[in-house]
Amino acid sequence: MTMKTSGMFLILLLCALSGLAQDQKKPETAQPAAPLADPEVRKSAGAPVDPKSYVIGPEDVLAVRVWKEPEASGIVTVRPDGKVTLALGGDVQASGLTPEQLSRKITEALSNYINRPQVTVMVQAVFSKKYYISGEVNRPGAFPLVVPTTIVEALTQAGGFREFANQKKIVIMRGPKRLNFNYKDYIKGKALDQNLQLENGDHIVVQ
């Protein structure tokens, strides 16, 4: 092999290696975004519960913590009759009480078994209170009613409107009642009192 031929071979080899290095540096194809959570999953999420104001209801999931007493601690679900079953204290009424009130009630129940029990009750998941949104919103489904929530806040939680949503004729179904909400007027500062706080079971329909 002549020197000229060797030089040509070396140049071709360097070009090939350079191209291979550039291919290795190419960014990977972006992965598609994860799908939105299923509405049945979203309804157990939500803002942290205020232990002083939130009222526990059936199907709520509670964490009962008794300091230095792991056998008396655990996760419990409020039964349809409104009670929870404790490892030591037996059945205790939970529905209709705040977490702080239930903590005091469990403390009384455990006092027969534990000397000066220190009890904390936290709401792990809310299933007893929820509202629904359907129609022309980006994330329709069921949502937990954990804290006071207005219509506008609920629409925001649902990801806002789709392209062809009628923002002037939103209906809130509350039992036999049909309440109207005009979002276009609201954002213009008109009829601000129509932005009501939602109640358990309310169904917002965006046409």
ChimeraX attribute file (.defattr): number of C-alpha atoms within 10 A of each C-alpha:
attribute: neighborCount
match mode: 1-to-1
recipient: residues
	/A:1	6
	/A:2	6
	/A:3	8
	/A:4	9
	/A:5	9
	/A:6	10
	/A:7	12
	/A:8	10
	/A:9	11
	/A:10	12
	/A:11	10
	/A:12	11
	/A:13	11
	/A:14	11
	/A:15	11
	/A:16	11
	/A:17	10
	/A:18	11
	/A:19	10
	/A:20	11
	/A:21	11
	/A:22	9
	/A:23	9
	/A:24	9
	/A:25	8
	/A:26	8
	/A:27	7
	/A:28	7
	/A:29	6
	/A:30	6
	/A:31	6
	/A:32	6
	/A:33	6
	/A:34	6
	/A:35	6
	/A:36	9
	/A:37	10
	/A:38	12
	/A:39	14
	/A:40	11
	/A:41	11
	/A:42	14
	/A:43	22
	/A:44	20
	/A:45	16
	/A:46	15
	/A:47	10
	/A:48	12
	/A:49	19
	/A:50	15
	/A:51	19
	/A:52	11
	/A:53	13
	/A:54	18
	/A:55	20
	/A:56	24
	/A:57	23
	/A:58	20
	/A:59	21
	/A:60	22
	/A:61	22
	/A:62	21
	/A:63	17
	/A:64	23
	/A:65	19
	/A:66	21
	/A:67	13
	/A:68	10
	/A:69	12
	/A:70	10
	/A:71	11
	/A:72	19
	/A:73	19
	/A:74	14
	/A:75	15
	/A:76	19
	/A:77	21
	/A:78	22
	/A:79	17
	/A:80	13
	/A:81	12
	/A:82	19
	/A:83	19
	/A:84	23
	/A:85	15
	/A:86	19
	/A:87	13
	/A:88	16
	/A:89	18
	/A:90	12
	/A:91	14
	/A:92	16
	/A:93	16
	/A:94	27
	/A:95	22
	/A:96	14
	/A:97	19
	/A:98	21
	/A:99	26
	/A:100	19
	/A:101	17
	/A:102	24
	/A:103	22
	/A:104	16
	/A:105	16
	/A:106	26
	/A:107	20
	/A:108	16
	/A:109	18
	/A:110	22
	/A:111	14
	/A:112	12
	/A:113	12
	/A:114	16
	/A:115	9
	/A:116	12
	/A:117	20
	/A:118	17
	/A:119	21
	/A:120	19
	/A:121	22
	/A:122	20
	/A:123	21
	/A:124	18
	/A:125	20
	/A:126	24
	/A:127	21
	/A:128	21
	/A:129	21
	/A:130	19
	/A:131	19
	/A:132	22
	/A:133	21
	/A:134	16
	/A:135	17
	/A:136	19
	/A:137	22
	/A:138	17
	/A:139	21
	/A:140	21
	/A:141	20
	/A:142	21
	/A:143	24
	/A:144	21
	/A:145	27
	/A:146	23
	/A:147	15
	/A:148	10
	/A:149	17
	/A:150	15
	/A:151	19
	/A:152	19
	/A:153	14
	/A:154	19
	/A:155	19
	/A:156	14
	/A:157	17
	/A:158	20
	/A:159	12
	/A:160	17
	/A:161	18
	/A:162	15
	/A:163	9
	/A:164	9
	/A:165	15
	/A:166	16
	/A:167	16
	/A:168	15
	/A:169	16
	/A:170	20
	/A:171	17
	/A:172	21
	/A:173	16
	/A:174	15
	/A:175	9
	/A:176	6
	/A:177	9
	/A:178	13
	/A:179	14
	/A:180	16
	/A:181	24
	/A:182	18
	/A:183	22
	/A:184	13
	/A:185	14
	/A:186	16
	/A:187	11
	/A:188	9
	/A:189	9
	/A:190	12
	/A:191	13
	/A:192	14
	/A:193	8
	/A:194	17
	/A:195	17
	/A:196	14
	/A:197	13
	/A:198	22
	/A:199	15
	/A:200	14
	/A:201	16
	/A:202	19
	/A:203	21
	/A:204	26
	/A:205	18
	/A:206	22
	/A:207	17
